[in-house]
């Protein structure tokens, strides 16, 4: 059980790193002095995963009335805020509001495609036929 949860976390970390690579290269800038290479995106994926697992639930809970009134559209702003917070934590990476907005949509699409193609459900045991 623990081993599968660790593997799921590592897999989601890799997917987040790929999403951050796409987002930063499409919508953001990296300072010339930052020479992280692939490690920049690996750390960005980890920071994004941690921000989404720690900050996002609290933000979603506190903004639940706005989410209900807007019929869920306010979650786009929450996702934008999580992206902006992730980029703010990363040294040498810059992104504006619209970059964070479209970056959050990009990562949501990447995560949605990966979850569709490779469904991961650790609570359901495999069926033996």
Secondary structure, 3 states (H helix, E strand, C coil): CHHHHHHHHHHHHHHHHHHHHHHHHHHCEECCCCCCCHHHHHHHHHHHHHHHHHHHHHHHHHCHHHHHHCCCCHHHHHHHHHHHHHHHHCCCEECCHHHHHHHHHHHHHHHHHHHHHCCCCCCCCCCCC
